[in-house]
């Protein structure tokens, strides 16, 4: 449980972190909250030679609502999101995801940018980030780049980030109208990770029918995904006891589900359908 | 990735132990846009295999179809260095062979056997494969929930690299 030797450098600014990353390249790992990287290092499954700590860069932790554009700094902790009045008002899905994430120690130190960059296949944030169609803003040697959440998660522990890039911000348009949201998960009893996690946001039109829907799923497949079949099944319909189960049943359509000690692929798919239905029901009831 | 990648990973959930490890079975079909003879030649060429096996840093011939290798295998930040033996068996050109990889390292051990069957598919080649993988040690106990996904990713990387190699293979041989 003692990591291999490494050098520790606390970057004071994003520019400094970028140049350190450019200098040390593959030898370096960025340290955000450290709740995935440090356990891996203690097991010596990860042995970076240099840790570049982003924790001292203060202007990377913020939550802003700029005229309906929500901007969350990469180093914002789960706890800051959980307790953010801005997000509770503008996008309660995010505080609800945060409150279900890990334990208090993880939420106090862990960050949304770190979680998204690590891309654990059972992490909670990817589901919410996909559901609200967020954009991930990355900075690299050639400046800023915006990556859509749908294109960001490439595979297990693998993202669209290029070597040398750092996530700066996660941003999205605050959902408008009669909005209802929900995050539901089956929590792994030991790790707190999502065996299945479903994030839902729905918006109703004037007649109470579903105008738009976003459904993000984590824990089920090697990478988090959007469930477009569920979304289109909901669109234009009243979110009632017929529509919701029918839509939820489509959440694992064409999905190659994970199988592990805790849940076989079939059981996971079943859980995903049940929890999607429950998340949709909750979201629909909140939208009224 | 490849033209028609469809990798199915069938894991056999069982409690991993340090000694016996965790058993996985992967199977799938991979279509490669190159003629069968060329794909087979590439698949049995040490230099090509070294480029295709994910994380294979060096490969040294120790006997007929036997190699010692050094692998840095992993996904994302999780990496381990393995010393491995790679052998090719049951070679029936140009339709079949067996690839056996046994690796040991600080994070545990990996043993993998893959049976590959190559069929002609017009101008292309269709590779049907079945692999049995046994992973043990720290890797299996800590990484249990990700092993299956990692195995699928490795197979995917192997075949997409192979496709690139097979396309250009006639030029290097």
Interface residues (C-beta under 8 A of the other chain):
Chain A: X29 X36 X37 X40 X43 X44 X45 X46 X47 X48 X118 X119 X121 X122 X155 X156 X157 X158 X193 X222 X256 X258 X259 X260 X261 X262 X264
Chain B: X7 X8 X9 X10 X11 X13 X14 X15 X16 X74 X75 X76 X77 X78 X79 X80 X106 X107 X138 X139 X142 X143 X144 X145 X146 X147 X148 X149 X150 X152 X153
